[in-house]
Amino acid sequence: MSLDQALIEKITSEILAKMQVEKVQSCQEDGIFETVDEAVAAARIAYEQLRKLSLEKREKLIQAIRDASYENAEILAKMAVEESGMGRVADKIIKNQMAALKTPGTEDLTTTAWSGDQGLTLVEMGPYGVIGAITPTTNPTETVICNGIGMIAAGNSVFFSPHPTAKNTSIWIIKLLNKAIVKAGGPNNLLTSVAEPSITAANAMMKHPGINMLVATGGPGVVKAVLSSGKKAIGAGAGNPPVIVDETADIEKAARDIIAGCSFDNNLPCIAEKEVIAIGSIADELINYMQKYGAYLISGSAIERLLEVVMTVKEEKMAEGCTEKPKKSYGINKDYVGKDAKYILSKIGIDVPDSIRVVLCETPADHPFVIEELMMPILPVVQVKDIDAAIELAVKVEHGNRHTAAMHSKNVDNLTRFAKAVETTIFIKNAPSYAGIGVGGEGFITFTIAGPTGEGLTSPRSFTRQRRCVLVDAFSII
C-alpha cells in the first residue's frame, strides 16, 4: 500500500467516523433512532434527567409543547390527511389545537395526606419511567401531543410506536416537540421513536425490559397485545357509539348535533356517532332535518351498492349436505375509512356538492352498517317503537365496548335509564359526540380513552404510580 493510498484511507476513515458521530448527535437531538434499543436507552437517560427538574420547570417544558403544537396545528393537519388519506384538515386543526390547550399538565397530580396522633402519611403520584405508547393512524399527531403532555407532566419519558401509515407525520411531530423541549431547557429525547416504525418494532418495544408501562390507542388487536405483555398497560380500544333520539328531544338541534358529530374528521374519532336509533314517531322529522344540515339520504339499491363498496363480504362454508343458506360475515374496506362523503358517494355513481358531510340511510337493526364500526361518514338510522326498544337495541349494538353513547332527550328518566343500561365511559346528552372529550363541552381533552382497562379519559395521573411516605409520631401539629 502506497503512502498516498494509506493517507487517503485514513482521511476517509476519519470522515466516516465524524459522519457517524454527527448522525448519532443529530438523532440524540430529535429523538429518532435506528433501533428500538437505542431509542429506549435514550429515553431512559432523558427520564433520569427529567427526575432532577422541579415541577415548575416541568411545566415550562409542557408549555413549550403546547406552544409548538398550537402554532403548527395547520401543517400537522395537512400532513396527516395527505399521508394517511383520512379525515378532514379543518377538523384535525381543531383536534391539534384542543390537544395543545386542554390536555392537563402537572396540576392533575394531587397529593393525599393523613395526619393524626401517629404522625403524617403522604401518598404522592410518581412516574413509571419510560412509557411505550402505540399511536393510531386516525389521530397521528393529536395522540402524540396529548400523550406527550400527559406523560411528561407525570414525570415520564416516552417511546412512541406510530402506525406505519402515518409514520412521516408522527416522526415530524416528535422531532418538533423535542426541539421545543430542548429550547425550553429540557433534556434531549424525552420523546423517542424509530426511523422506520413497524409491527416488528412495536413488538420489540412491548417486550423491551427498559419499558415500564404500555399505553395502546387503537383496535382490539393492539389492546389485546399490550394486555398480554406482562407490563402495566392502559388500553384504549374500539367503540361503536349509538345515539338515541326520543320524542321529547329538540329534533332540529338533535339532527344538527348528530351530523356535526358524525362528520367530524370524517367519523374517525372512536367517540363519533356510528348509528342512530330513533323513536318512530319522530324519525321522519329527524331525517328531514339531517338532510338540511349536510346529510344525503340514499335508499333501496343504493344502500346495497354502498355496502358492496365500503365493506368486504365473506360467506362461511357450510357442512356438506347442509340446506341452510351460507352465513355472511362483513369487514371494513380500509380504502374508505375516513374518506369524504362526496368521495364515497361518487363510487356508487352519485355526485353531490362539497357541502354534503354524511351519507344517510334507513336500515333494519341487523344491517352491517349498524353492527360494524365503519369509521366513515355513513350513518344508518333505525326506527323503533318506544324508548324500551331503543335502549335495548343501543346496548346490543354497542357490543359491550362500554366506550361512548349519546342521547337527545328532555326526559331525565329516559336519559338516566339509558346511561345506567349502556355503562359507557362517555355518555353525551343533547350535544355532538365531540363534546364528550371537551370540544364544545366542559372538561379536559384526551385522545386515549381507556375503556377496556378502566382509566377512562386518561390524564397525567393515569400515567403515575402511587407512592406512600409514612412519618410516625412526628409532624402532626393538631
C-alpha positions in Angstrom: 0.0 0.0 0.0 1.5 3.4 -1.0 1.8 6.3 1.4 -0.7 8.3 -0.6 -3.3 5.4 -0.5 -2.8 4.9 3.2 -3.3 8.6 3.8 -6.4 8.6 1.7 -7.8 5.7 3.6 -7.0 7.3 6.9 -8.7 10.5 5.9 -11.7 8.6 4.6 -12.0 6.7 7.8 -11.8 9.9 9.9 -14.5 11.5 7.7 -16.8 8.4 8.0 -16.2 8.3 11.8 -17.1 12.0 12.0 -20.2 11.5 9.9 -21.3 8.7 12.2 -20.8 10.9 15.3 -22.8 13.7 13.7 -25.5 11.2 12.8 -25.7 10.0 16.4 -25.7 13.5 17.8 -28.4 14.5 15.3 -30.5 11.6 16.5 -29.9 12.5 20.1 -31.3 15.9 19.4 -34.5 14.9 17.7 -35.4 11.6 19.3 -35.4 9.4 16.2 -33.2 6.4 16.3 -32.4 3.4 14.1 -33.2 0.7 16.6 -35.7 0.2 19.5 -32.8 -0.4 21.8 -31.2 2.9 21.0 -34.5 4.8 21.3 -35.4 3.2 24.7 -31.8 3.8 26.1 -32.0 7.5 25.1 -35.5 7.8 26.7 -34.1 6.2 29.9 -31.4 8.9 30.0 -33.9 11.6 29.4 -36.2 10.2 32.2 -33.3 10.3 34.7 -32.6 13.9 33.7 -36.3 14.9 34.0 -36.4 13.5 37.5 -33.9 16.1 38.6 -36.1 19.0 37.4 -38.6 20.8 39.5 -42.4 20.7 38.8 -42.2 24.3 37.9 -39.5 23.5 35.3 -41.5 20.5 34.1 -44.5 22.8 33.5 -42.3 25.1 31.4 -41.4 22.1 29.2 -45.1 21.3 28.8 -45.9 24.9 27.9 -43.2 24.6 25.1 -45.0 21.5 23.8 -48.4 23.4 23.9 -47.0 26.4 22.0 -45.2 24.4 19.3 -48.3 22.2 18.8 -50.7 25.0 18.6 -48.5 27.1 16.2 -48.1 24.1 13.9 -51.6 22.8 14.1 -52.4 23.5 10.5 -49.3 22.0 8.9 -49.7 18.9 11.1 -53.3 18.5 10.0 -52.4 18.8 6.3 -49.5 16.3 6.7 -51.8 13.8 8.5 -54.5 13.9 5.8 -52.1 13.8 2.9 -50.1 10.9 4.3 -52.9 8.7 5.7 -55.6 9.7 3.2 -58.0 10.0 6.1 -60.0 12.8 7.7 -60.6 16.5 7.2 -57.9 19.1 7.5 -60.2 21.7 9.2 -61.3 19.2 11.9 -57.7 17.9 12.5 -56.6 21.5 13.1 -59.2 21.8 15.8 -58.1 18.5 17.3 -54.5 19.5 17.4 -55.3 22.9 18.9 -57.6 21.4 21.6 -54.9 18.8 22.4 -52.4 21.6 22.9 -54.7 23.8 25.0 -56.9 21.4 27.0 -54.6 18.4 27.9 -54.0 18.7 31.7 -50.5 19.3 33.0 -48.9 18.9 36.4 -51.9 20.4 38.1 -53.5 17.0 37.6 -51.1 15.4 40.1 -52.6 15.7 43.6 -51.3 14.6 47.0 -53.4 12.8 49.6 -52.4 13.2 53.3 -53.4 11.8 56.7 -52.3 13.4 59.9 -53.1 12.4 63.5 -51.7 11.0 66.7 -49.4 8.6 64.9 -47.8 11.1 62.6 -48.1 12.0 58.9 -48.7 9.8 55.9 -48.5 11.1 52.3 -49.5 9.5 49.1 -48.0 11.1 46.0 -48.1 10.3 42.3 -44.7 9.2 41.0 -43.7 8.4 37.4 -43.3 4.9 36.0 -40.2 5.7 34.0 -40.2 5.0 30.2 -43.6 4.6 28.7 -44.2 2.8 25.4 -47.1 4.4 23.6 -48.7 3.0 20.5 -50.5 5.6 18.4 -53.1 5.2 15.7 -53.2 6.4 12.1 -56.5 8.0 12.8 -55.0 10.6 15.2 -51.3 10.5 14.5 -50.4 14.0 15.8 -53.2 14.6 18.3 -52.3 11.5 20.3 -48.6 12.4 20.3 -49.4 15.9 21.6 -51.9 14.7 24.2 -49.8 11.7 25.5 -46.6 13.7 25.3 -48.0 16.4 27.5 -49.7 14.0 29.9 -46.8 11.6 30.3 -44.2 14.2 30.7 -46.4 16.0 33.2 -46.4 12.8 35.2 -42.6 12.7 35.1 -42.1 10.0 32.4 -40.3 9.9 29.1 -42.0 8.2 26.1 -41.1 5.8 23.3 -43.8 6.3 20.6 -44.7 3.5 18.3 -46.6 5.2 15.5 -48.8 3.5 13.0 -46.7 2.9 9.8 -49.3 4.5 7.5 -48.7 7.8 9.3 -45.0 7.4 10.2 -43.7 10.6 8.5 -46.3 12.8 10.2 -45.7 11.1 13.5 -41.9 11.4 13.3 -42.2 15.1 12.3 -44.3 15.9 15.4 -41.9 14.0 17.7 -38.9 15.9 16.3 -40.8 19.2 16.6 -41.8 18.7 20.2 -38.3 17.5 21.2 -36.8 20.7 19.7 -39.3 22.7 21.7 -38.4 20.9 24.9 -34.7 21.4 24.5 -35.2 25.0 23.6 -37.1 25.4 26.9 -34.2 23.9 28.8 -35.3 20.3 29.0 -33.4 17.1 28.2 -32.9 15.6 24.8 -35.1 12.7 23.8 -38.0 12.9 26.2 -39.9 11.7 23.2 -38.3 9.0 21.1 -39.2 6.7 18.2 -37.5 4.7 15.4 -37.0 5.9 11.9 -39.0 3.0 10.4 -42.0 2.3 12.6 -43.3 -1.2 12.0 -45.2 -4.1 13.7 -41.8 -5.7 14.4 -40.6 -2.6 16.1 -43.8 -2.3 18.1 -43.5 -5.9 19.3 -39.8 -5.3 20.3 -40.9 -2.2 22.3 -43.6 -4.2 24.1 -41.1 -6.8 25.2 -38.3 -4.5 26.0 -37.1 -4.6 29.6 -36.5 -0.9 29.5 -40.1 -0.1 29.0 -42.0 0.2 32.3 -45.6 0.8 31.1 -47.5 0.4 27.9 -50.3 2.6 26.5 -52.1 1.5 23.4 -54.6 3.6 21.4 -56.1 1.5 18.6 -58.2 -1.5 17.8 -58.9 -4.7 19.7 -55.7 -6.4 18.4 -53.2 -3.9 19.7 -55.1 -3.6 23.0 -55.0 -7.4 23.5 -51.3 -7.4 22.7 -50.4 -4.8 25.4 -52.6 -6.5 28.0 -50.8 -9.8 27.3 -47.4 -8.2 27.7 -47.0 -8.7 31.5 -46.4 -5.0 32.0 -48.7 -2.4 33.4 -50.9 -1.5 30.5 -53.6 1.0 29.6 -55.7 0.1 26.6 -57.9 2.5 24.6 -60.0 0.3 22.4 -62.6 0.5 19.7 -66.3 1.6 20.1 -69.5 1.6 18.1 -71.3 4.5 19.7 -75.1 4.6 19.3 -77.2 7.7 19.7 -80.8 7.6 20.7 -83.3 10.3 19.8 -86.7 10.1 21.7 -89.9 12.0 21.1 -89.1 14.7 23.7 -85.9 15.9 22.0 -85.4 19.2 20.2 -85.5 17.4 16.9 -83.8 20.1 14.8 -81.0 20.6 17.3 -80.6 16.8 17.6 -80.2 16.5 13.8 -77.7 19.3 13.6 -75.6 17.9 16.5 -75.6 14.4 15.2 -74.5 15.4 11.8 -71.8 17.6 13.3 -70.5 14.8 15.5 -70.8 12.1 12.9 -69.0 14.1 10.2 -66.2 15.5 12.4 -62.9 14.3 10.9 -65.0 12.0 8.7 -66.1 9.9 11.6 -62.6 8.8 12.5 -62.9 9.5 16.3 -63.9 6.4 18.2 -66.4 8.6 20.1 -68.3 9.7 17.0 -72.0 8.7 16.4 -72.0 5.5 14.4 -75.7 4.7 14.3 -79.0 6.5 15.2 -81.8 4.8 17.0 -84.9 6.9 16.6 -88.4 6.6 18.1 -90.7 6.0 15.1 -93.0 9.0 15.7 -90.1 11.5 15.2 -87.9 9.6 12.8 -89.1 11.2 9.6 -88.8 14.7 11.0 -85.3 13.9 12.3 -84.2 12.6 8.9 -85.5 15.6 7.1 -83.6 17.9 9.4 -80.4 15.8 9.0 -80.6 16.5 5.2 -80.9 20.2 6.0 -77.6 20.1 7.9 -75.4 18.2 5.5 -76.7 14.6 5.1 -77.5 12.9 1.8 -80.2 10.3 2.0 -79.9 7.1 0.0 -82.3 4.2 -0.2 -83.1 0.9 -1.8 -80.5 -0.5 -4.2 -78.1 2.5 -3.5 -77.7 1.1 0.1 -76.8 -2.3 -1.3 -74.3 -0.8 -3.8 -72.7 1.2 -1.0 -72.4 -2.0 1.2 -70.6 -3.7 -1.6 -68.2 -0.8 -2.0 -67.3 0.0 1.6 -67.4 -3.4 3.2 -65.9 -6.8 2.4 -68.2 -9.8 2.4 -67.2 -13.4 3.2 -69.5 -16.4 3.0 -68.9 -19.0 5.7 -68.5 -22.6 4.4 -71.4 -24.8 5.3 -71.1 -28.5 6.1 -71.7 -30.8 3.2 -75.4 -31.6 2.7 -76.5 -28.6 4.8 -79.5 -26.9 3.3 -79.2 -23.6 5.1 -78.0 -20.5 3.2 -74.3 -19.7 3.8 -73.9 -17.1 6.6 -72.1 -13.9 5.6 -69.6 -12.1 7.7 -68.6 -8.5 7.0 -65.4 -6.5 7.3 -64.4 -2.9 6.6 -62.8 -1.9 3.3 -60.0 0.2 4.7 -59.7 2.2 1.4 -62.8 4.2 2.5 -62.0 4.7 6.2 -62.0 8.5 6.9 -62.9 9.5 3.4 -65.3 12.3 2.5 -68.9 11.6 2.0 -68.7 13.1 -1.5 -65.9 10.7 -2.5 -67.8 7.7 -1.1 -71.0 8.5 -2.9 -69.1 9.0 -6.2 -68.1 5.3 -6.0 -71.8 4.4 -6.4 -72.4 6.9 -9.1 -73.9 9.7 -7.1 -72.5 13.2 -7.5 -73.1 15.7 -4.6 -71.7 19.1 -3.6 -68.9 19.5 -1.1 -71.4 20.7 1.5 -72.6 17.0 1.9 -70.8 15.7 5.0 -72.7 12.4 5.8 -74.3 9.6 3.8 -77.6 8.8 5.5 -79.7 5.7 5.1 -82.6 3.9 6.9 -81.7 0.2 7.7 -83.0 -2.7 9.8 -81.4 -3.2 13.2 -79.2 -6.1 12.0 -77.7 -4.3 9.0 -73.9 -4.4 8.8 -73.8 -0.6 8.8 -75.4 -0.8 12.3 -73.4 -3.7 13.6 -69.9 -2.8 12.4 -67.9 0.3 13.4 -67.2 1.8 9.9 -65.2 5.0 10.8 -66.7 6.6 7.7 -69.3 9.3 7.4 -72.0 6.8 6.8 -74.9 7.0 9.3 -77.7 4.3 9.5 -81.0 5.2 11.1 -83.0 2.5 12.8 -86.6 3.2 13.8 -88.0 1.6 17.0 -91.4 1.8 18.6 -90.5 3.2 22.0 -87.8 4.0 24.5 -87.6 0.5 25.8 -86.8 -0.9 22.4 -84.4 1.9 21.7 -82.3 1.3 24.9 -82.3 -2.5 24.3 -81.1 -2.1 20.7 -78.5 0.6 21.6 -77.0 -1.6 24.3 -76.8 -4.5 21.9 -75.1 -2.7 19.0 -72.6 -1.0 21.4 -71.3 -4.6 21.8 -70.2 -4.2 25.4 -67.3 -2.0 24.5 -68.5 0.5 27.1 -66.9 3.2 25.1 -69.3 6.0 24.2 -73.0 6.5 23.8 -75.2 9.6 23.2 -78.9 10.6 23.6 -81.1 13.5 22.7 -84.0 13.9 25.1 -85.6 16.2 27.6 -86.8 13.3 29.6 -84.4 12.9 32.6 -85.8 9.5 33.4 -85.1 8.2 29.9 -81.6 9.7 29.9 -80.9 8.1 33.3 -82.2 4.7 32.2 -80.0 4.6 29.1 -76.9 5.8 30.9 -77.3 3.1 33.5 -78.0 0.4 30.9 -75.2 1.1 28.5 -72.4 1.7 31.1 -70.1 3.6 28.7 -67.1 5.5 29.7 -68.5 8.6 28.0 -72.2 9.5 27.8 -73.2 12.6 25.9 -76.6 14.3 26.4 -78.0 16.7 23.8 -74.8 17.6 22.1 -72.4 16.4 19.4 -70.3 13.5 20.4 -67.1 15.5 20.5 -68.4 17.5 23.5 -67.6 14.3 25.4 -63.9 15.0 25.1 -64.1 18.7 25.9 -64.6 20.1 22.4 -67.5 22.4 22.9 -68.2 20.8 26.3 -66.6 21.2 29.8 -63.7 19.1 31.0 -60.2 18.2 29.7 -59.4 16.6 26.4 -57.8 13.3 25.6 -57.4 11.1 22.6 -56.6 8.0 24.7 -59.9 6.8 26.2 -59.2 3.7 28.2 -62.4 1.8 28.4 -61.0 -1.8 28.4 -58.6 -1.1 31.3 -60.9 1.3 33.2 -58.9 4.5 33.4 -61.5 6.3 31.3 -60.4 9.6 29.8 -56.6 9.5 30.6 -54.7 12.4 32.1 -51.3 12.8 33.7 -52.4 10.9 36.9 -53.2 7.9 34.7 -49.5 7.6 33.9 -48.4 7.6 37.6 -47.9 5.1 40.3 -49.0 5.8 43.9 -46.1 6.1 46.4 -46.8 6.3 50.2 -44.4 8.0 52.6 -45.1 7.5 56.3 -43.6 9.5 59.2 -44.6 8.1 62.5 -45.1 10.0 65.7 -44.0 13.3 64.2 -45.1 16.3 62.1 -48.6 16.2 63.3 -49.5 19.6 64.9 -53.1 19.1 65.8 
